[in-house]
Amino acid sequence: MTIGPSLNLFVQILGAFEIEGDHAVHTARVLRSAIHGPVALDAVDTFGQPQPTDTSFDHLIDLIIAGAGATA
């Protein structure tokens, strides 16, 4: 299977968490999509709450990693 360079980078990173094969590709797609949303929303300043968006982003990544490991 041929995948693009950015998706390939995610797949390589997921390999460090022993997430491989098709599961890595699906997880990389989810991670990439999840990153896009908050970045796009933050770019146009639409969150509006006082809590730091960086903390929310870190929480998002932690949730995805935990979920990816649980479904491996």
mmCIF file as gemmi writes it, N, C-alpha and C atoms, coordinates in Angstrom:
data_model
loop_
_atom_site.group_PDB
_atom_site.id
_atom_site.type_symbol
_atom_site.label_atom_id
_atom_site.label_alt_id
_atom_site.label_comp_id
_atom_site.label_asym_id
_atom_site.label_entity_id
_atom_site.label_seq_id
_atom_site.pdbx_PDB_ins_code
_atom_site.Cartn_x
_atom_site.Cartn_y
_atom_site.Cartn_z
_atom_site.occupancy
_atom_site.B_iso_or_equiv
_atom_site.pdbx_formal_charge
_atom_site.auth_seq_id
_atom_site.auth_asym_id
_atom_site.pdbx_PDB_model_num
ATOM 1 N N . MET Axp A 1 ? 0.846 -1.169 0 1 0 ? 1 A 1
ATOM 2 C CA . MET Axp A 1 ? 0 0 0 1 0 ? 1 A 1
ATOM 3 C C . MET Axp A 1 ? 0.897 1.239 0 1 0 ? 1 A 1
ATOM 4 N N . THR Axp A 2 ? 0.554 2.2 -0.836 1 0 ? 2 A 1
ATOM 5 C CA . THR Axp A 2 ? 1.292 3.452 -0.888 1 0 ? 2 A 1
ATOM 6 C C . THR Axp A 2 ? 0.523 4.506 -0.101 1 0 ? 2 A 1
ATOM 7 N N . ILE Axp A 3 ? 1.203 5.178 0.822 1 0 ? 3 A 1
ATOM 8 C CA . ILE Axp A 3 ? 0.583 6.255 1.584 1 0 ? 3 A 1
ATOM 9 C C . ILE Axp A 3 ? 1.453 7.487 1.467 1 0 ? 3 A 1
ATOM 10 N N . GLY Axp A 4 ? 0.854 8.655 1.639 1 0 ? 4 A 1
ATOM 11 C CA . GLY Axp A 4 ? 1.58 9.915 1.532 1 0 ? 4 A 1
ATOM 12 C C . GLY Axp A 4 ? 2.574 10.109 2.657 1 0 ? 4 A 1
ATOM 13 N N . PRO Axp A 5 ? 3.48 11.085 2.486 1 0 ? 5 A 1
ATOM 14 C CA . PRO Axp A 5 ? 4.541 11.294 3.477 1 0 ? 5 A 1
ATOM 15 C C . PRO Axp A 5 ? 4.031 11.676 4.866 1 0 ? 5 A 1
ATOM 16 N N . SER Axp A 6 ? 3.001 12.505 4.96 1 0 ? 6 A 1
ATOM 17 C CA . SER Axp A 6 ? 2.545 12.894 6.301 1 0 ? 6 A 1
ATOM 18 C C . SER Axp A 6 ? 1.868 11.72 7.004 1 0 ? 6 A 1
ATOM 19 N N . LEU Axp A 7 ? 1.068 10.945 6.27 1 0 ? 7 A 1
ATOM 20 C CA . LEU Axp A 7 ? 0.444 9.768 6.873 1 0 ? 7 A 1
ATOM 21 C C . LEU Axp A 7 ? 1.508 8.742 7.248 1 0 ? 7 A 1
ATOM 22 N N . ASN Axp A 8 ? 2.522 8.607 6.415 1 0 ? 8 A 1
ATOM 23 C CA . ASN Axp A 8 ? 3.621 7.68 6.7 1 0 ? 8 A 1
ATOM 24 C C . ASN Axp A 8 ? 4.336 8.066 7.995 1 0 ? 8 A 1
ATOM 25 N N . LEU Axp A 9 ? 4.506 9.355 8.23 1 0 ? 9 A 1
ATOM 26 C CA . LEU Axp A 9 ? 5.142 9.811 9.471 1 0 ? 9 A 1
ATOM 27 C C . LEU Axp A 9 ? 4.324 9.383 10.683 1 0 ? 9 A 1
ATOM 28 N N . PHE Axp A 10 ? 3.007 9.565 10.619 1 0 ? 10 A 1
ATOM 29 C CA . PHE Axp A 10 ? 2.145 9.136 11.717 1 0 ? 10 A 1
ATOM 30 C C . PHE Axp A 10 ? 2.242 7.629 11.927 1 0 ? 10 A 1
ATOM 31 N N . VAL Axp A 11 ? 2.236 6.866 10.851 1 0 ? 11 A 1
ATOM 32 C CA . VAL Axp A 11 ? 2.328 5.41 10.947 1 0 ? 11 A 1
ATOM 33 C C . VAL Axp A 11 ? 3.642 5.008 11.622 1 0 ? 11 A 1
ATOM 34 N N . GLN Axp A 12 ? 4.741 5.678 11.267 1 0 ? 12 A 1
ATOM 35 C CA . GLN Axp A 12 ? 6.033 5.378 11.9 1 0 ? 12 A 1
ATOM 36 C C . GLN Axp A 12 ? 6.004 5.689 13.395 1 0 ? 12 A 1
ATOM 37 N N . ILE Axp A 13 ? 5.412 6.809 13.756 1 0 ? 13 A 1
ATOM 38 C CA . ILE Axp A 13 ? 5.312 7.177 15.169 1 0 ? 13 A 1
ATOM 39 C C . ILE Axp A 13 ? 4.471 6.152 15.922 1 0 ? 13 A 1
ATOM 40 N N . LEU Axp A 14 ? 3.367 5.742 15.316 1 0 ? 14 A 1
ATOM 41 C CA . LEU Axp A 14 ? 2.495 4.755 15.964 1 0 ? 14 A 1
ATOM 42 C C . LEU Axp A 14 ? 3.203 3.418 16.156 1 0 ? 14 A 1
ATOM 43 N N . GLY Axp A 15 ? 4.172 3.106 15.304 1 0 ? 15 A 1
ATOM 44 C CA . GLY Axp A 15 ? 4.952 1.885 15.453 1 0 ? 15 A 1
ATOM 45 C C . GLY Axp A 15 ? 5.653 1.82 16.797 1 0 ? 15 A 1
ATOM 46 N N . ALA Axp A 16 ? 6.034 2.984 17.334 1 0 ? 16 A 1
ATOM 47 C CA . ALA Axp A 16 ? 6.68 3.03 18.655 1 0 ? 16 A 1
ATOM 48 C C . ALA Axp A 16 ? 5.711 2.596 19.756 1 0 ? 16 A 1
ATOM 49 N N . PHE Axp A 17 ? 4.41 2.679 19.471 1 0 ? 17 A 1
ATOM 50 C CA . PHE Axp A 17 ? 3.384 2.247 20.422 1 0 ? 17 A 1
ATOM 51 C C . PHE Axp A 17 ? 2.868 0.85 20.081 1 0 ? 17 A 1
ATOM 52 N N . GLU Axp A 18 ? 3.602 0.167 19.194 1 0 ? 18 A 1
ATOM 53 C CA . GLU Axp A 18 ? 3.254 -1.185 18.74 1 0 ? 18 A 1
ATOM 54 C C . GLU Axp A 18 ? 1.883 -1.219 18.054 1 0 ? 18 A 1
ATOM 55 N N . ILE Axp A 19 ? 1.551 -0.133 17.37 1 0 ? 19 A 1
ATOM 56 C CA . ILE Axp A 19 ? 0.347 -0.059 16.551 1 0 ? 19 A 1
ATOM 57 C C . ILE Axp A 19 ? 0.822 -0.132 15.11 1 0 ? 19 A 1
ATOM 58 N N . GLU Axp A 20 ? 0.459 -1.205 14.417 1 0 ? 20 A 1
ATOM 59 C CA . GLU Axp A 20 ? 1.03 -1.455 13.097 1 0 ? 20 A 1
ATOM 60 C C . GLU Axp A 20 ? -0.032 -1.896 12.092 1 0 ? 20 A 1
ATOM 61 N N . GLY Axp A 21 ? 0.378 -1.996 10.837 1 0 ? 21 A 1
ATOM 62 C CA . GLY Axp A 21 ? -0.481 -2.502 9.775 1 0 ? 21 A 1
ATOM 63 C C . GLY Axp A 21 ? -1.679 -1.609 9.51 1 0 ? 21 A 1
ATOM 64 N N . ASP Axp A 22 ? -2.8 -2.245 9.161 1 0 ? 22 A 1
ATOM 65 C CA . ASP Axp A 22 ? -4.021 -1.497 8.861 1 0 ? 22 A 1
ATOM 66 C C . ASP Axp A 22 ? -4.478 -0.676 10.057 1 0 ? 22 A 1
ATOM 67 N N . HIS Axp A 23 ? -4.297 -1.226 11.265 1 0 ? 23 A 1
ATOM 68 C CA . HIS Axp A 23 ? -4.691 -0.493 12.469 1 0 ? 23 A 1
ATOM 69 C C . HIS Axp A 23 ? -3.91 0.823 12.567 1 0 ? 23 A 1
ATOM 70 N N . ALA Axp A 24 ? -2.642 0.81 12.198 1 0 ? 24 A 1
ATOM 71 C CA . ALA Axp A 24 ? -1.83 2.029 12.228 1 0 ? 24 A 1
ATOM 72 C C . ALA Axp A 24 ? -2.337 3.042 11.206 1 0 ? 24 A 1
ATOM 73 N N . VAL Axp A 25 ? -2.7 2.573 10.02 1 0 ? 25 A 1
ATOM 74 C CA . VAL Axp A 25 ? -3.206 3.489 8.991 1 0 ? 25 A 1
ATOM 75 C C . VAL Axp A 25 ? -4.509 4.139 9.454 1 0 ? 25 A 1
ATOM 76 N N . HIS Axp A 26 ? -5.43 3.338 9.985 1 0 ? 26 A 1
ATOM 77 C CA . HIS Axp A 26 ? -6.701 3.889 10.469 1 0 ? 26 A 1
ATOM 78 C C . HIS Axp A 26 ? -6.469 4.854 11.628 1 0 ? 26 A 1
ATOM 79 N N . THR Axp A 27 ? -5.596 4.479 12.546 1 0 ? 27 A 1
ATOM 80 C CA . THR Axp A 27 ? -5.298 5.336 13.693 1 0 ? 27 A 1
ATOM 81 C C . THR Axp A 27 ? -4.623 6.627 13.242 1 0 ? 27 A 1
ATOM 82 N N . ALA Axp A 28 ? -3.725 6.539 12.27 1 0 ? 28 A 1
ATOM 83 C CA . ALA Axp A 28 ? -3.066 7.734 11.742 1 0 ? 28 A 1
ATOM 84 C C . ALA Axp A 28 ? -4.085 8.672 11.107 1 0 ? 28 A 1
ATOM 85 N N . ARG Axp A 29 ? -5.041 8.124 10.392 1 0 ? 29 A 1
ATOM 86 C CA . ARG Axp A 29 ? -6.091 8.966 9.792 1 0 ? 29 A 1
ATOM 87 C C . ARG Axp A 29 ? -6.898 9.674 10.867 1 0 ? 29 A 1
ATOM 88 N N . VAL Axp A 30 ? -7.252 8.936 11.923 1 0 ? 30 A 1
ATOM 89 C CA . VAL Axp A 30 ? -8.011 9.534 13.024 1 0 ? 30 A 1
ATOM 90 C C . VAL Axp A 30 ? -7.191 10.635 13.685 1 0 ? 30 A 1
ATOM 91 N N . LEU Axp A 31 ? -5.932 10.35 13.968 1 0 ? 31 A 1
ATOM 92 C CA . LEU Axp A 31 ? -5.06 11.328 14.618 1 0 ? 31 A 1
ATOM 93 C C . LEU Axp A 31 ? -4.909 12.575 13.762 1 0 ? 31 A 1
ATOM 94 N N . ARG Axp A 32 ? -4.658 12.383 12.485 1 0 ? 32 A 1
ATOM 95 C CA . ARG Axp A 32 ? -4.489 13.517 11.565 1 0 ? 32 A 1
ATOM 96 C C . ARG Axp A 32 ? -5.766 14.356 11.5 1 0 ? 32 A 1
ATOM 97 N N . SER Axp A 33 ? -6.91 13.71 11.423 1 0 ? 33 A 1
ATOM 98 C CA . SER Axp A 33 ? -8.186 14.431 11.392 1 0 ? 33 A 1
ATOM 99 C C . SER Axp A 33 ? -8.44 15.168 12.698 1 0 ? 33 A 1
ATOM 100 N N . ALA Axp A 34 ? -8.129 14.505 13.811 1 0 ? 34 A 1
ATOM 101 C CA . ALA Axp A 34 ? -8.345 15.119 15.118 1 0 ? 34 A 1
ATOM 102 C C . ALA Axp A 34 ? -7.448 16.339 15.311 1 0 ? 34 A 1
ATOM 103 N N . ILE Axp A 35 ? -6.254 16.299 14.789 1 0 ? 35 A 1
ATOM 104 C CA . ILE Axp A 35 ? -5.343 17.439 14.888 1 0 ? 35 A 1
ATOM 105 C C . ILE Axp A 35 ? -5.842 18.597 14.037 1 0 ? 35 A 1
ATOM 106 N N . HIS Axp A 36 ? -6.363 18.289 12.876 1 0 ? 36 A 1
ATOM 107 C CA . HIS Axp A 36 ? -6.824 19.333 11.96 1 0 ? 36 A 1
ATOM 108 C C . HIS Axp A 36 ? -7.922 20.194 12.584 1 0 ? 36 A 1
ATOM 109 N N . GLY Axp A 37 ? -8.879 19.554 13.257 1 0 ? 37 A 1
ATOM 110 C CA . GLY Axp A 37 ? -10.008 20.288 13.828 1 0 ? 37 A 1
ATOM 111 C C . GLY Axp A 37 ? -9.6 21.389 14.796 1 0 ? 37 A 1
ATOM 112 N N . PRO Axp A 38 ? -8.896 21.073 15.881 1 0 ? 38 A 1
ATOM 113 C CA . PRO Axp A 38 ? -8.531 22.116 16.835 1 0 ? 38 A 1
ATOM 114 C C . PRO Axp A 38 ? -7.587 23.166 16.248 1 0 ? 38 A 1
ATOM 115 N N . VAL Axp A 39 ? -6.711 22.745 15.361 1 0 ? 39 A 1
ATOM 116 C CA . VAL Axp A 39 ? -5.792 23.716 14.746 1 0 ? 39 A 1
ATOM 117 C C . VAL Axp A 39 ? -6.587 24.713 13.913 1 0 ? 39 A 1
ATOM 118 N N . ALA Axp A 40 ? -7.534 24.211 13.114 1 0 ? 40 A 1
ATOM 119 C CA . ALA Axp A 40 ? -8.358 25.092 12.286 1 0 ? 40 A 1
ATOM 120 C C . ALA Axp A 40 ? -9.215 26.02 13.15 1 0 ? 40 A 1
ATOM 121 N N . LEU Axp A 41 ? -9.81 25.472 14.231 1 0 ? 41 A 1
ATOM 122 C CA . LEU Axp A 41 ? -10.638 26.295 15.112 1 0 ? 41 A 1
ATOM 123 C C . LEU Axp A 41 ? -9.816 27.342 15.855 1 0 ? 41 A 1
ATOM 124 N N . ASP Axp A 42 ? -8.643 26.973 16.316 1 0 ? 42 A 1
ATOM 125 C CA . ASP Axp A 42 ? -7.778 27.908 17.032 1 0 ? 42 A 1
ATOM 126 C C . ASP Axp A 42 ? -7.286 29.013 16.102 1 0 ? 42 A 1
ATOM 127 N N . ALA Axp A 43 ? -7.059 28.678 14.838 1 0 ? 43 A 1
ATOM 128 C CA . ALA Axp A 43 ? -6.56 29.663 13.873 1 0 ? 43 A 1
ATOM 129 C C . ALA Axp A 43 ? -7.545 30.818 13.676 1 0 ? 43 A 1
ATOM 130 N N . VAL Axp A 44 ? -8.827 30.552 13.849 1 0 ? 44 A 1
ATOM 131 C CA . VAL Axp A 44 ? -9.827 31.611 13.703 1 0 ? 44 A 1
ATOM 132 C C . VAL Axp A 44 ? -10.419 32.03 15.056 1 0 ? 44 A 1
ATOM 133 N N . ASP Axp A 45 ? -9.743 31.616 16.135 1 0 ? 45 A 1
ATOM 134 C CA . ASP Axp A 45 ? -10.062 32.029 17.503 1 0 ? 45 A 1
ATOM 135 C C . ASP Axp A 45 ? -11.529 31.807 17.859 1 0 ? 45 A 1
ATOM 136 N N . THR Axp A 46 ? -12.009 30.573 17.679 1 0 ? 46 A 1
ATOM 137 C CA . THR Axp A 46 ? -13.423 30.292 17.928 1 0 ? 46 A 1
ATOM 138 C C . THR Axp A 46 ? -13.696 29.537 19.229 1 0 ? 46 A 1
ATOM 139 N N . PHE Axp A 47 ? -12.675 29.215 20.002 1 0 ? 47 A 1
ATOM 140 C CA . PHE Axp A 47 ? -12.946 28.464 21.233 1 0 ? 47 A 1
ATOM 141 C C . PHE Axp A 47 ? -13.634 29.34 22.284 1 0 ? 47 A 1
ATOM 142 N N . GLY Axp A 48 ? -13.108 30.51 22.563 1 0 ? 48 A 1
ATOM 143 C CA . GLY Axp A 48 ? -13.777 31.488 23.408 1 0 ? 48 A 1
ATOM 144 C C . GLY Axp A 48 ? -13.769 31.255 24.908 1 0 ? 48 A 1
ATOM 145 N N . GLN Axp A 49 ? -13.246 30.131 25.393 1 0 ? 49 A 1
ATOM 146 C CA . GLN Axp A 49 ? -13.184 29.896 26.831 1 0 ? 49 A 1
ATOM 147 C C . GLN Axp A 49 ? -11.793 30.307 27.343 1 0 ? 49 A 1
ATOM 148 N N . PRO Axp A 50 ? -11.684 30.565 28.663 1 0 ? 50 A 1
ATOM 149 C CA . PRO Axp A 50 ? -10.402 31.018 29.194 1 0 ? 50 A 1
ATOM 150 C C . PRO Axp A 50 ? -9.339 29.92 29.326 1 0 ? 50 A 1
ATOM 151 N N . GLN Axp A 51 ? -9.746 28.651 29.287 1 0 ? 51 A 1
ATOM 152 C CA . GLN Axp A 51 ? -8.772 27.57 29.445 1 0 ? 51 A 1
ATOM 153 C C . GLN Axp A 51 ? -7.833 27.553 28.234 1 0 ? 51 A 1
ATOM 154 N N . PRO Axp A 52 ? -6.543 27.253 28.487 1 0 ? 52 A 1
ATOM 155 C CA . PRO Axp A 52 ? -5.57 27.26 27.394 1 0 ? 52 A 1
ATOM 156 C C . PRO Axp A 52 ? -5.849 26.149 26.372 1 0 ? 52 A 1
ATOM 157 N N . THR Axp A 53 ? -5.825 26.52 25.114 1 0 ? 53 A 1
ATOM 158 C CA . THR Axp A 53 ? -6.088 25.537 24.06 1 0 ? 53 A 1
ATOM 159 C C . THR Axp A 53 ? -4.975 24.501 23.964 1 0 ? 53 A 1
ATOM 160 N N . ASP Axp A 54 ? -3.757 24.861 24.349 1 0 ? 54 A 1
ATOM 161 C CA . ASP Axp A 54 ? -2.662 23.882 24.327 1 0 ? 54 A 1
ATOM 162 C C . ASP Axp A 54 ? -2.95 22.711 25.267 1 0 ? 54 A 1
ATOM 163 N N . THR Axp A 55 ? -3.541 23.009 26.411 1 0 ? 55 A 1
ATOM 164 C CA . THR Axp A 55 ? -3.889 21.957 27.365 1 0 ? 55 A 1
ATOM 165 C C . THR Axp A 55 ? -4.964 21.042 26.783 1 0 ? 55 A 1
ATOM 166 N N . SER Axp A 56 ? -5.94 21.632 26.115 1 0 ? 56 A 1
ATOM 167 C CA . SER Axp A 56 ? -6.983 20.834 25.469 1 0 ? 56 A 1
ATOM 168 C C . SER Axp A 56 ? -6.396 19.951 24.377 1 0 ? 56 A 1
ATOM 169 N N . PHE Axp A 57 ? -5.46 20.494 23.625 1 0 ? 57 A 1
ATOM 170 C CA . PHE Axp A 57 ? -4.825 19.731 22.548 1 0 ? 57 A 1
ATOM 171 C C . PHE Axp A 57 ? -4.043 18.551 23.124 1 0 ? 57 A 1
ATOM 172 N N . ASP Axp A 58 ? -3.295 18.792 24.193 1 0 ? 58 A 1
ATOM 173 C CA . ASP Axp A 58 ? -2.556 17.703 24.847 1 0 ? 58 A 1
ATOM 174 C C . ASP Axp A 58 ? -3.522 16.618 25.327 1 0 ? 58 A 1
ATOM 175 N N . HIS Axp A 59 ? -4.647 17.034 25.853 1 0 ? 59 A 1
ATOM 176 C CA . HIS Axp A 59 ? -5.661 16.084 26.332 1 0 ? 59 A 1
ATOM 177 C C . HIS Axp A 59 ? -6.201 15.255 25.168 1 0 ? 59 A 1
ATOM 178 N N . LEU Axp A 60 ? -6.44 15.906 24.04 1 0 ? 60 A 1
ATOM 179 C CA . LEU Axp A 60 ? -6.914 15.206 22.846 1 0 ? 60 A 1
ATOM 180 C C . LEU Axp A 60 ? -5.93 14.123 22.415 1 0 ? 60 A 1
ATOM 181 N N . ILE Axp A 61 ? -4.664 14.461 22.356 1 0 ? 61 A 1
ATOM 182 C CA . ILE Axp A 61 ? -3.642 13.495 21.939 1 0 ? 61 A 1
ATOM 183 C C . ILE Axp A 61 ? -3.574 12.332 22.936 1 0 ? 61 A 1
ATOM 184 N N . ASP Axp A 62 ? -3.622 12.639 24.234 1 0 ? 62 A 1
ATOM 185 C CA . ASP Axp A 62 ? -3.606 11.577 25.251 1 0 ? 62 A 1
ATOM 186 C C . ASP Axp A 62 ? -4.797 10.625 25.08 1 0 ? 62 A 1
ATOM 187 N N . LEU Axp A 63 ? -5.978 11.186 24.827 1 0 ? 63 A 1
ATOM 188 C CA . LEU Axp A 63 ? -7.17 10.36 24.634 1 0 ? 63 A 1
ATOM 189 C C . LEU Axp A 63 ? -7.048 9.464 23.406 1 0 ? 63 A 1
ATOM 190 N N . ILE Axp A 64 ? -6.514 10.005 22.341 1 0 ? 64 A 1
ATOM 191 C CA . ILE Axp A 64 ? -6.375 9.22 21.113 1 0 ? 64 A 1
ATOM 192 C C . ILE Axp A 64 ? -5.366 8.093 21.309 1 0 ? 64 A 1
ATOM 193 N N . ILE Axp A 65 ? -4.244 8.397 21.946 1 0 ? 65 A 1
ATOM 194 C CA . ILE Axp A 65 ? -3.234 7.364 22.183 1 0 ? 65 A 1
ATOM 195 C C . ILE Axp A 65 ? -3.793 6.268 23.081 1 0 ? 65 A 1
ATOM 196 N N . ALA Axp A 66 ? -4.505 6.658 24.134 1 0 ? 66 A 1
ATOM 197 C CA . ALA Axp A 66 ? -5.094 5.658 25.03 1 0 ? 66 A 1
ATOM 198 C C . ALA Axp A 66 ? -6.119 4.802 24.286 1 0 ? 66 A 1
ATOM 199 N N . GLY Axp A 67 ? -6.936 5.437 23.485 1 0 ? 67 A 1
ATOM 200 C CA . GLY Axp A 67 ? -7.945 4.707 22.725 1 0 ? 67 A 1
ATOM 201 C C . GLY Axp A 67 ? -7.337 3.795 21.679 1 0 ? 67 A 1
ATOM 202 N N . ALA Axp A 68 ? -6.281 4.265 21.026 1 0 ? 68 A 1
ATOM 203 C CA . ALA Axp A 68 ? -5.619 3.459 20.003 1 0 ? 68 A 1
ATOM 204 C C . ALA Axp A 68 ? -5.011 2.207 20.617 1 0 ? 68 A 1
ATOM 205 N N . GLY Axp A 69 ? -4.435 2.35 21.786 1 0 ? 69 A 1
ATOM 206 C CA . GLY Axp A 69 ? -3.865 1.194 22.465 1 0 ? 69 A 1
ATOM 207 C C . GLY Axp A 69 ? -4.933 0.214 22.916 1 0 ? 69 A 1
ATOM 208 N N . ALA Axp A 70 ? -6.091 0.732 23.285 1 0 ? 70 A 1
ATOM 209 C CA . ALA Axp A 70 ? -7.168 -0.128 23.759 1 0 ? 70 A 1
ATOM 210 C C . ALA Axp A 70 ? -7.808 -0.929 22.634 1 0 ? 70 A 1
ATOM 211 N N . THR Axp A 71 ? -7.731 -0.424 21.415 1 0 ? 71 A 1
ATOM 212 C CA . THR Axp A 71 ? -8.371 -1.112 20.293 1 0 ? 71 A 1
ATOM 213 C C . THR Axp A 71 ? -7.389 -1.924 19.461 1 0 ? 71 A 1
ATOM 214 N N . ALA Axp A 72 ? -6.123 -1.964 19.863 1 0 ? 72 A 1
ATOM 215 C CA . ALA Axp A 72 ? -5.107 -2.676 19.079 1 0 ? 72 A 1
ATOM 216 C C . ALA Axp A 72 ? -5.346 -4.165 19.066 1 0 ? 72 A 1
